[in-house]
Amino acid sequence: MARKVPEINASSMADIAFLLLIFFLMTTTMNVDTGLPRMLPPMPDPSVKQDDVEVKQRNVFTVLINKSDRLLVRGEPMDVSLLKEKTKEFVMNPNNDANMSEQEEKDVPMIGKFNVSKGVVSLQNDRGTSYTMYMKVQNELVAAYNELREDLSRSNFGKPYDKLSEDEKEAIGKAIPSRISEAEPKNIGGKK
């Protein structure tokens, strides 16, 4: 005679699964993508006529990325590994080179008189540019500004940039403003 196997009561399994789900939802932290930090200009007043601002060519550090992921910086081919140093040199213009960005002496709070660059980094890529190359270039440009700010922070305040107070960070930001302009991608090299 076959022995009857007792059934397992599974009526509370749904309740247990639901409680576990709620537990994990409440205790798990999610990483939030912050994106690229960029400060956009305020919306212009439609009632005020906007004048085109002339920027001297010497104050524009043009960075182009083609569909083959090659860089053209100020009309010269360049490897991405050199971009950070060239950007820093352009922004600071230590030798007062006439081909680099102009400097304007300003009285920066907490720092004093400082030569602030009028330079703008203009980044433009082809629609066929790989995302990897685009991010490499972005990282190099941002790293250039971060290193300049870190150096100024250590020389003026004697501590790293991330340890500064908000007022000190604001002063560093006025002395070395991050001016990266991104143009809309174009189909310069055709479709990839």
C-alpha atoms as a printed R data frame, in Angstrom:
    type eleno elety resid chain resno      x      y       z
1   ATOM     1    CA   MET     A     1  0.000  0.000   0.000
2   ATOM     2    CA   ALA     A     2  1.371  3.414  -1.034
3   ATOM     3    CA   ARG     A     3  1.880  5.824   1.716
4   ATOM     4    CA   LYS     A     4  0.323  9.264   1.222
5   ATOM     5    CA   VAL     A     5  2.833 12.178   1.285
6   ATOM     6    CA   PRO     A     6  1.613 15.054   3.410
7   ATOM     7    CA   GLU     A     7  1.081 18.344   1.546
8   ATOM     8    CA   ILE     A     8  3.050 21.438   2.448
9   ATOM     9    CA   ASN     A     9  0.910 24.426   3.288
10  ATOM    10    CA   ALA     A    10  2.129 27.196   0.931
11  ATOM    11    CA   SER     A    11 -0.557 29.732   1.683
12  ATOM    12    CA   SER     A    12  1.827 32.062   3.501
13  ATOM    13    CA   MET     A    13  4.590 31.941   0.808
14  ATOM    14    CA   ALA     A    14  3.156 34.933  -1.049
15  ATOM    15    CA   ASP     A    15  3.158 36.966   2.174
16  ATOM    16    CA   ILE     A    16  6.774 36.046   2.894
17  ATOM    17    CA   ALA     A    17  7.867 36.912  -0.665
18  ATOM    18    CA   PHE     A    18  6.055 40.237  -0.428
19  ATOM    19    CA   LEU     A    19  7.728 41.057   2.908
20  ATOM    20    CA   LEU     A    20 11.166 40.168   1.499
21  ATOM    21    CA   LEU     A    21 10.540 42.381  -1.522
22  ATOM    22    CA   ILE     A    22  9.579 45.325   0.689
23  ATOM    23    CA   PHE     A    23 12.615 44.705   2.908
24  ATOM    24    CA   PHE     A    24 15.035 44.806  -0.036
25  ATOM    25    CA   LEU     A    25 13.353 47.849  -1.572
26  ATOM    26    CA   MET     A    26 13.630 49.754   1.698
27  ATOM    27    CA   THR     A    27 17.232 48.811   2.514
28  ATOM    28    CA   THR     A    28 18.848 48.969  -0.925
29  ATOM    29    CA   THR     A    29 20.437 52.211  -2.058
30  ATOM    30    CA   MET     A    30 20.402 53.129  -5.716
31  ATOM    31    CA   ASN     A    31 23.201 54.973  -7.457
32  ATOM    32    CA   VAL     A    32 21.865 58.031  -9.178
33  ATOM    33    CA   ASP     A    33 23.536 59.058 -12.422
34  ATOM    34    CA   THR     A    34 24.534 62.654 -11.964
35  ATOM    35    CA   GLY     A    35 25.542 63.342 -15.558
36  ATOM    36    CA   LEU     A    36 28.111 65.896 -16.579
37  ATOM    37    CA   PRO     A    37 28.188 69.036 -14.449
38  ATOM    38    CA   ARG     A    38 27.599 71.974 -16.735
39  ATOM    39    CA   MET     A    39 26.276 75.386 -15.856
40  ATOM    40    CA   LEU     A    40 23.880 76.610 -18.487
41  ATOM    41    CA   PRO     A    41 23.394 80.311 -19.079
42  ATOM    42    CA   PRO     A    42 20.105 81.776 -17.897
43  ATOM    43    CA   MET     A    43 17.248 82.011 -20.392
44  ATOM    44    CA   PRO     A    44 17.430 85.338 -22.224
45  ATOM    45    CA   ASP     A    45 14.646 87.843 -21.752
46  ATOM    46    CA   PRO     A    46 12.576 87.752 -24.975
47  ATOM    47    CA   SER     A    47 11.876 91.491 -24.741
48  ATOM    48    CA   VAL     A    48 15.588 92.378 -24.790
49  ATOM    49    CA   LYS     A    49 17.466 92.207 -28.090
50  ATOM    50    CA   GLN     A    50 20.531 89.995 -27.777
51  ATOM    51    CA   ASP     A    51 23.787 91.180 -29.310
52  ATOM    52    CA   ASP     A    52 26.184 88.644 -30.757
53  ATOM    53    CA   VAL     A    53 29.275 88.461 -28.599
54  ATOM    54    CA   GLU     A    54 32.521 88.518 -30.524
55  ATOM    55    CA   VAL     A    55 35.104 86.179 -29.071
56  ATOM    56    CA   LYS     A    56 38.648 86.608 -30.271
57  ATOM    57    CA   GLN     A    57 39.955 83.525 -32.054
58  ATOM    58    CA   ARG     A    58 42.945 83.389 -29.717
59  ATOM    59    CA   ASN     A    59 40.527 82.852 -26.801
60  ATOM    60    CA   VAL     A    60 38.928 79.754 -28.356
61  ATOM    61    CA   PHE     A    61 40.484 76.336 -27.810
62  ATOM    62    CA   THR     A    62 38.731 74.322 -30.515
63  ATOM    63    CA   VAL     A    63 38.557 70.555 -30.001
64  ATOM    64    CA   LEU     A    64 37.024 68.528 -32.840
65  ATOM    65    CA   ILE     A    65 36.423 64.764 -32.799
66  ATOM    66    CA   ASN     A    66 35.701 63.103 -36.149
67  ATOM    67    CA   LYS     A    67 33.806 59.880 -36.866
68  ATOM    68    CA   SER     A    68 37.082 57.941 -36.769
69  ATOM    69    CA   ASP     A    69 37.653 59.142 -33.168
70  ATOM    70    CA   ARG     A    70 40.578 61.345 -34.145
71  ATOM    71    CA   LEU     A    71 41.199 64.677 -32.444
72  ATOM    72    CA   LEU     A    72 41.881 67.973 -34.135
73  ATOM    73    CA   VAL     A    73 42.881 70.627 -31.596
74  ATOM    74    CA   ARG     A    74 43.227 74.198 -32.848
75  ATOM    75    CA   GLY     A    75 43.711 72.815 -36.345
76  ATOM    76    CA   GLU     A    76 46.427 70.311 -35.374
77  ATOM    77    CA   PRO     A    77 46.035 66.532 -34.951
78  ATOM    78    CA   MET     A    78 46.573 65.516 -31.326
79  ATOM    79    CA   ASP     A    79 46.531 62.385 -29.214
80  ATOM    80    CA   VAL     A    80 43.966 62.403 -26.404
81  ATOM    81    CA   SER     A    81 46.741 61.763 -23.860
82  ATOM    82    CA   LEU     A    82 48.148 65.266 -24.531
83  ATOM    83    CA   LEU     A    83 44.810 67.085 -24.344
84  ATOM    84    CA   LYS     A    84 44.809 67.750 -20.587
85  ATOM    85    CA   GLU     A    85 48.240 69.393 -20.546
86  ATOM    86    CA   LYS     A    86 47.518 71.465 -23.674
87  ATOM    87    CA   THR     A    87 44.215 72.641 -22.164
88  ATOM    88    CA   LYS     A    88 45.929 73.676 -18.933
89  ATOM    89    CA   GLU     A    89 48.601 75.530 -20.901
90  ATOM    90    CA   PHE     A    90 45.940 77.315 -22.970
91  ATOM    91    CA   VAL     A    91 43.890 78.374 -19.938
92  ATOM    92    CA   MET     A    92 46.791 79.593 -17.787
93  ATOM    93    CA   ASN     A    93 48.997 80.968 -20.616
94  ATOM    94    CA   PRO     A    94 52.067 81.046 -18.342
95  ATOM    95    CA   ASN     A    95 54.363 82.652 -20.951
96  ATOM    96    CA   ASN     A    96 51.832 85.277 -22.087
97  ATOM    97    CA   ASP     A    97 51.851 83.724 -25.569
98  ATOM    98    CA   ALA     A    98 49.875 85.720 -28.157
99  ATOM    99    CA   ASN     A    99 48.387 82.454 -29.506
100 ATOM   100    CA   MET     A   100 46.968 81.414 -26.131
101 ATOM   101    CA   SER     A   101 44.046 82.802 -24.165
102 ATOM   102    CA   GLU     A   102 44.071 86.376 -22.973
103 ATOM   103    CA   GLN     A   103 44.334 87.029 -19.252
104 ATOM   104    CA   GLU     A   104 42.452 89.719 -17.375
105 ATOM   105    CA   GLU     A   105 43.671 90.771 -13.945
106 ATOM   106    CA   LYS     A   106 40.782 90.651 -11.483
107 ATOM   107    CA   ASP     A   107 40.494 91.088  -7.749
108 ATOM   108    CA   VAL     A   108 39.156 87.703  -6.636
109 ATOM   109    CA   PRO     A   109 37.754 87.548  -3.081
110 ATOM   110    CA   MET     A   110 39.953 85.515  -0.671
111 ATOM   111    CA   ILE     A   111 42.672 85.227  -3.353
112 ATOM   112    CA   GLY     A   112 43.498 88.798  -4.316
113 ATOM   113    CA   LYS     A   113 44.720 89.920  -7.719
114 ATOM   114    CA   PHE     A   114 44.664 87.006 -10.163
115 ATOM   115    CA   ASN     A   115 45.006 86.691 -13.935
116 ATOM   116    CA   VAL     A   116 41.693 85.149 -15.003
117 ATOM   117    CA   SER     A   117 41.601 83.509 -18.419
118 ATOM   118    CA   LYS     A   118 39.172 84.711 -21.074
119 ATOM   119    CA   GLY     A   119 39.617 81.359 -22.824
120 ATOM   120    CA   VAL     A   120 36.758 79.079 -23.858
121 ATOM   121    CA   VAL     A   121 37.141 75.399 -24.737
122 ATOM   122    CA   SER     A   122 34.884 74.644 -27.711
123 ATOM   123    CA   LEU     A   123 34.136 70.945 -28.099
124 ATOM   124    CA   GLN     A   124 32.439 69.593 -31.208
125 ATOM   125    CA   ASN     A   125 32.070 66.031 -32.342
126 ATOM   126    CA   ASP     A   126 30.779 64.186 -35.373
127 ATOM   127    CA   ARG     A   127 27.568 62.156 -35.050
128 ATOM   128    CA   GLY     A   128 29.674 59.069 -35.790
129 ATOM   129    CA   THR     A   129 32.044 59.685 -32.861
130 ATOM   130    CA   SER     A   130 32.071 56.782 -30.413
131 ATOM   131    CA   TYR     A   131 30.712 57.418 -26.952
132 ATOM   132    CA   THR     A   132 33.945 56.083 -25.454
133 ATOM   133    CA   MET     A   133 36.067 58.663 -27.272
134 ATOM   134    CA   TYR     A   134 33.624 61.453 -26.451
135 ATOM   135    CA   MET     A   135 33.834 60.581 -22.744
136 ATOM   136    CA   LYS     A   136 37.643 60.335 -22.864
137 ATOM   137    CA   VAL     A   137 37.835 63.853 -24.298
138 ATOM   138    CA   GLN     A   138 35.287 65.167 -21.779
139 ATOM   139    CA   ASN     A   139 37.251 63.587 -18.927
140 ATOM   140    CA   GLU     A   140 40.529 65.119 -20.104
141 ATOM   141    CA   LEU     A   141 38.999 68.603 -20.400
142 ATOM   142    CA   VAL     A   142 37.346 68.429 -16.990
143 ATOM   143    CA   ALA     A   143 40.526 66.958 -15.461
144 ATOM   144    CA   ALA     A   144 42.508 69.938 -16.791
145 ATOM   145    CA   TYR     A   145 40.252 72.408 -14.978
146 ATOM   146    CA   ASN     A   146 40.181 70.218 -11.852
147 ATOM   147    CA   GLU     A   147 43.983 70.066 -11.714
148 ATOM   148    CA   LEU     A   148 44.282 73.836 -12.157
149 ATOM   149    CA   ARG     A   149 41.792 74.378  -9.339
150 ATOM   150    CA   GLU     A   150 43.567 71.833  -7.142
151 ATOM   151    CA   ASP     A   151 46.924 73.573  -7.678
152 ATOM   152    CA   LEU     A   152 45.464 76.995  -6.879
153 ATOM   153    CA   SER     A   153 43.696 75.599  -3.812
154 ATOM   154    CA   ARG     A   154 46.897 74.097  -2.432
155 ATOM   155    CA   SER     A   155 48.983 77.212  -3.152
156 ATOM   156    CA   ASN     A   156 46.460 79.710  -1.725
157 ATOM   157    CA   PHE     A   157 44.694 77.791   1.031
158 ATOM   158    CA   GLY     A   158 47.202 75.009   1.763
159 ATOM   159    CA   LYS     A   159 44.644 72.223   1.410
160 ATOM   160    CA   PRO     A   160 43.033 70.152  -1.347
161 ATOM   161    CA   TYR     A   161 40.075 71.544  -3.268
162 ATOM   162    CA   ASP     A   162 37.598 69.028  -1.842
163 ATOM   163    CA   LYS     A   163 38.454 70.156   1.727
164 ATOM   164    CA   LEU     A   164 37.687 73.830   1.028
165 ATOM   165    CA   SER     A   165 34.681 75.683   2.416
166 ATOM   166    CA   GLU     A   166 31.947 76.746   0.009
167 ATOM   167    CA   ASP     A   167 33.258 80.340   0.005
168 ATOM   168    CA   GLU     A   168 36.780 79.175  -0.798
169 ATOM   169    CA   LYS     A   169 35.486 76.921  -3.603
170 ATOM   170    CA   GLU     A   170 33.533 79.863  -5.014
171 ATOM   171    CA   ALA     A   171 36.698 81.997  -4.984
172 ATOM   172    CA   ILE     A   172 38.635 79.272  -6.835
173 ATOM   173    CA   GLY     A   173 35.756 79.019  -9.338
174 ATOM   174    CA   LYS     A   174 35.975 82.753 -10.021
175 ATOM   175    CA   ALA     A   175 39.739 82.571 -10.500
176 ATOM   176    CA   ILE     A   176 39.554 79.521 -12.787
177 ATOM   177    CA   PRO     A   177 36.091 79.413 -14.352
178 ATOM   178    CA   SER     A   178 35.280 76.194 -16.204
179 ATOM   179    CA   ARG     A   179 34.330 77.348 -19.682
180 ATOM   180    CA   ILE     A   180 33.560 74.336 -21.848
181 ATOM   181    CA   SER     A   181 31.205 74.991 -24.735
182 ATOM   182    CA   GLU     A   182 29.691 72.024 -26.532
183 ATOM   183    CA   ALA     A   183 28.411 72.484 -30.051
184 ATOM   184    CA   GLU     A   184 25.719 70.289 -31.544
185 ATOM   185    CA   PRO     A   185 27.162 67.196 -33.281
186 ATOM   186    CA   LYS     A   186 27.374 67.353 -37.064
187 ATOM   187    CA   ASN     A   187 27.675 64.854 -39.898
188 ATOM   188    CA   ILE     A   188 31.047 66.197 -40.994
189 ATOM   189    CA   GLY     A   189 32.538 62.867 -41.956
190 ATOM   190    CA   GLY     A   190 29.356 61.280 -43.261
191 ATOM   191    CA   LYS     A   191 27.504 58.449 -41.592
192 ATOM   192    CA   LYS     A   192 29.398 55.774 -39.793
